[in-house]
């Protein structure tokens, strides 16, 4: 794709990213959709729209965008990270057993590219049943690349799992901890902000 369509696709994509990070998720969804109108196989736009749809609690549509991005083609470790989010979307729609099978199957069958990172494998283990205290303790292991991004992701997924269990109070604490890392370069930072805001709104409504 060249010329004006490529320029328009890029412009809509960048606008979508900005709106998503401002919390204007409906506007972000619209912009990513416009990008995809000009470039239907733009995997980054599919991922961006998927994250915005997730923030708006449109989990089935978000999962469809993530799967389509995987079908188009992502780098192996990028797909590993998306598979973690697909697990969460499946669990949120009541399909935990299917989500477990799909996540474990992805890592069992994955043969191309570099091996999954130790960090991604650790998060996958947690989603598949590793006890929370062991997961949180392992976040500080020297084996892991300890950085703000991983800490943010860890606290986000810990919060998401707590929320699935119905523990909104602890989930909000974990989401706030993820936000406190200020790791704005990872999507889980923005997802934690969306989750924390949703919990605050639910609390005001009660």
C-alpha positions, 0 to 999 in steps of 0.5 A, a space after each residue: 500500500 502506497 500514497 494517500 491510502 497508506 498515509 491515511 491509514 498511518 494517520 488514523 492508527 496514530 490517532 487511535 493510539 493517542 485516544 486509547 491512551 487518553 481513555 477515549 476508547 470509543 474514539 480509538 476504536 473508530 480510528 483503528 477501524 478507519 485505519 483497517 478500512 484502508 489497510 485491512 491486514 494492519 496487525 498493529 491496528 487490530 491489536 490497538 482496536 482489540 485493547 480498546 475493545 477490551 477496555 470497553 468490555 467488548 471482550 468477544 470482539 477484542 478476542 476476534 481482533 487479537 486472533 486475526 492479528 495472530 493469523 496475519 502474522 506477529 513476531 513469535 514473542 509478540 504473539 506469545 504476549 497476545 496469547 496471554 491476553 487471549 487467555 484473559 478474554 476467554 476467562 472473562 467470557 466464562 470459557 476458562 477451560 478452553 482458554 487454558 487449553 489454547 494457552 498451554 497448546 500455544 506454548 507446547 506447539 510453538 517451534 518457530 523463532 526464539 524461545 518464549 521469554 522466561 517472563 512470558 512463560 512465568 506469566 503463562 504459568 500463573 494464568 494456568 494455575 501457579 499460586 499467586 504468592 509464588 508468582 509474585 515472589 518469582 517476579 523478583 527472581 534474578 532469572 527474570 529481567 526485572 524492569 518496570 514493564 515486567 512489574 507492571 505486567 505482573 501486577 496487572 495480571 495478578 489484578 485481573 485474576 483477582 477480579 475473575 475470582 470476585 475480589 475487586 478490592 485486592 484487584 484494584 490494589 494490584 491495578 493501582 500498583 501496576 499504574 504506580 510503575 509508570 511503565 507507559 511503554 507496555 499495554 498493561 499499564 493502560 489496561 490497568 488504568 482502564 480497569 482501575 477506573 471501571 472499578 472506581 465507577 462501579 464503586 460510585 454506582 453502588 
